[in-house]
Amino acid sequence: MAIVTLGFAAFAADIKSRIVVEKPRQREDDDLLGRIAAGSQGALAQLIARHGRGLRIFAARYLGNASDAEDVVQDVFVTVWKNAGRFDPRRARVSTWLYKITANRCIDQRRRRFLRNFIGLDDLDCDPASEAPDAEARVSDRQELSIVRGGIAALPQRQRMALLLKVVADLDVPAIAEVMGTSTGSVEQLLVRARRGLRNHVAAHEGRERNV
C-alpha cells in the first residue's frame, strides 16, 4: 500500500505547489473585496491572480474538462464583481466564499453538460483536465499520480468534491461543510469514504499489475 501514501502525498504536493491559501492574507483578501465592491477592476485582477489558478484546478478536477472549468471560473469572478458588496468577512473567509460559488457553478455545469449530451445538442469532446507533473519527475512518480487522479475521478461526486476541497483548496472540515451546504459530520464521512475508495482503486490497480 506504499503507493497509496506516496501517490496521494505526491498528488497533494503537486497541487499545493500551484496554489496559495494562507491565513495571513485573509485581511488583504477582505480589502480587495471592499475595493471590488467600490468598482475597482484592478482589485478584481489581483483577486483573480491570487485565487484563479486554484479555482481552475479544483473545477477541472471535479468536471474532468479544462474548457468547462475555465468557463466556470470566469463566471465565478463575474459573480464576485456583481456581488462583492454582499460579502460579509465576519461570516466567512474570502477563499471559502469563492470555493462555495465555484462548487455551485460546477454542479450547475455538470447538469447542463449532461442535459446537452442527453438531448444530443453537441458531442462533448471532453479532454481530461490534467496538470502535467514536473518534467523532471520520474516515470514512476507520474504513473502514481495518474493512478491517484484516476481514483479521484472515479469517486462519487460528493466524495470527490469533499476530497478536492480538502486537498486542493486546503479547507478545514467546517469550511467544507459550509461550501457543500451540509454538516461537519457528513463531510467527515464523505472524506472517510473518499479515502477508502481511493485506497481500493490503487489496490485494484496493483492487483492488476501483479497479474500481468
C-alpha positions in Angstrom: 0.0 0.0 0.0 3.0 2.3 -0.1 1.8 3.6 -3.4 -1.3 5.0 -1.7 0.7 7.1 0.7 3.3 8.1 -1.7 0.9 8.7 -4.6 -1.6 10.8 -2.5 1.3 12.8 -1.0 2.7 13.4 -4.4 -0.7 14.5 -5.7 -1.2 16.8 -2.8 2.3 18.3 -3.1 1.7 18.7 -6.8 -1.5 20.6 -6.3 -0.5 22.7 -3.3 2.6 23.9 -5.1 0.3 25.6 -7.6 -2.0 27.4 -5.2 -1.6 29.6 -2.1 -4.2 29.6 0.6 -2.6 31.4 3.5 -4.4 32.8 6.6 -2.2 35.9 6.9 -3.6 37.0 3.6 -7.2 37.0 4.7 -7.2 40.7 5.6 -5.8 41.5 2.2 -8.5 39.5 0.5 -11.1 41.3 2.6 -9.6 44.6 1.5 -9.7 43.5 -2.2 -13.4 42.6 -1.9 -14.1 46.0 -0.4 -12.3 47.7 -3.3 -14.1 45.5 -5.9 -17.4 46.5 -4.3 -16.4 50.1 -4.9 -15.8 49.3 -8.6 -12.0 48.7 -8.7 -11.1 46.5 -11.7 -7.5 46.4 -10.5 -8.6 44.8 -7.3 -10.5 42.2 -9.2 -7.4 41.4 -11.3 -5.5 41.0 -8.0 -8.1 38.6 -6.6 -8.0 36.6 -9.8 -4.2 36.4 -9.6 -4.4 35.2 -6.0 -7.2 32.6 -6.4 -7.9 32.0 -10.1 -5.5 29.1 -10.6 -6.6 27.2 -7.5 -10.2 27.6 -8.5 -9.4 26.4 -12.1 -7.6 23.3 -10.8 -10.4 22.5 -8.4 -13.1 22.9 -11.2 -11.0 21.0 -13.7 -10.5 18.0 -11.3 -14.2 18.0 -10.5 -15.6 18.4 -14.0 -12.9 16.5 -15.8 -12.8 19.1 -18.5 -10.4 22.1 -18.6 -12.5 24.2 -21.0 -15.6 23.8 -18.8 -13.5 24.7 -15.8 -12.3 27.9 -17.4 -15.9 28.9 -18.2 -16.9 28.1 -14.6 -14.1 30.3 -13.1 -14.9 33.2 -15.4 -18.5 33.0 -14.3 -17.3 32.9 -10.7 -15.4 36.2 -11.0 -18.3 37.8 -12.8 -20.4 36.8 -9.8 -17.8 38.3 -7.5 -17.8 41.5 -9.4 -21.5 41.8 -9.2 -21.9 40.7 -5.5 -18.7 41.8 -3.7 -20.7 44.3 -1.7 -22.8 41.5 -0.2 -19.7 39.6 1.2 -19.5 39.7 5.0 -16.0 38.9 6.3 -17.4 38.2 9.7 -19.2 35.2 8.4 -16.7 33.5 6.1 -13.2 33.8 4.6 -13.0 35.1 1.0 -11.4 31.8 -0.1 -14.3 29.8 1.4 -16.8 32.1 -0.4 -15.0 31.7 -3.7 -14.9 27.9 -3.5 -18.6 27.8 -2.5 -19.5 29.8 -5.6 -17.2 27.6 -7.7 -18.6 24.4 -6.3 -22.2 25.5 -7.1 -21.2 26.5 -10.6 -19.5 23.1 -11.1 -22.7 21.3 -10.1 -24.7 23.5 -12.5 -22.2 22.9 -15.3 -22.4 19.1 -14.9 -26.2 19.3 -15.1 -26.1 21.4 -18.2 -23.4 19.2 -19.8 -25.5 16.1 -19.0 -28.6 17.6 -20.5 -26.8 18.7 -23.7 -25.3 15.3 -24.1 -28.6 13.5 -23.3 -30.5 15.6 -25.9 -27.7 15.4 -28.4 -27.0 19.1 -28.8 -23.3 18.5 -29.0 -20.7 15.8 -29.0 -19.0 16.9 -25.8 -15.3 16.5 -26.6 -14.1 16.1 -23.0 -10.4 16.5 -22.8 -9.4 15.1 -19.4 -8.1 18.1 -17.4 -4.6 17.4 -16.2 -1.8 19.4 -14.8 1.4 17.9 -16.0 3.8 16.9 -13.2 7.3 18.4 -13.1 9.1 17.5 -16.2 12.0 16.1 -14.2 9.8 13.8 -12.1 10.5 10.1 -12.5 8.2 8.0 -14.7 7.1 6.0 -11.7 6.0 9.2 -10.0 3.9 10.2 -13.0 2.3 6.8 -13.0 1.4 7.1 -9.4 -0.1 10.5 -9.9 -2.1 9.1 -12.8 -3.4 6.2 -10.7 -4.4 8.6 -7.9 -6.1 11.1 -10.2 -7.9 8.2 -11.9 -9.1 7.1 -8.5 -10.3 10.6 -7.6 -12.1 10.9 -10.9 -13.9 7.6 -10.2 -15.3 8.7 -6.8 -18.9 9.7 -6.4 -19.5 13.4 -7.0 -19.9 14.5 -3.4 -17.0 12.4 -2.1 -14.8 13.9 -4.9 -15.9 17.4 -4.1 -15.2 17.0 -0.4 -11.7 15.5 -1.1 -10.8 18.2 -3.6 -11.9 20.9 -1.2 -9.6 19.4 1.4 -6.6 18.7 -0.8 -6.8 21.4 -3.4 -8.4 24.3 -1.5 -6.8 23.3 1.8 -10.1 24.0 3.6 -10.9 22.5 7.0 -14.0 20.4 7.7 -16.2 23.2 8.9 -15.3 25.3 5.8 -16.0 22.3 3.5 -19.3 21.8 5.3 -20.2 25.5 4.6 -19.2 25.2 0.9 -21.2 22.0 0.4 -24.2 23.0 2.5 -24.0 20.1 4.8 -22.9 19.1 8.4 -19.4 18.6 9.6 -20.3 15.0 10.4 -21.4 14.4 6.8 -18.2 15.9 5.5 -16.1 13.7 7.7 -18.0 10.6 6.5 -17.5 11.8 2.8 -13.8 12.1 3.4 -13.5 8.7 5.1 -15.4 7.1 2.2 -13.3 9.0 -0.4 -10.1 7.9 1.1 -11.3 4.3 1.3 -12.4 4.4 -2.3 -9.1 5.8 -3.3 -7.2 3.1 -1.5 -9.4 0.4 -3.1 -8.8 1.9 -6.5 -5.0 1.8 -6.0 -5.1 -1.7 -4.5 -7.1 -2.9 -7.5 -4.5 -1.3 -9.9 -1.7 -3.0 -8.0 -3.5 -6.3 -8.2 -3.9 -6.0 -12.0 -0.2 -5.2 -12.4 0.8 -8.3 -10.4 -1.4 -10.4 -12.6 0.1 -9.1 -15.8 
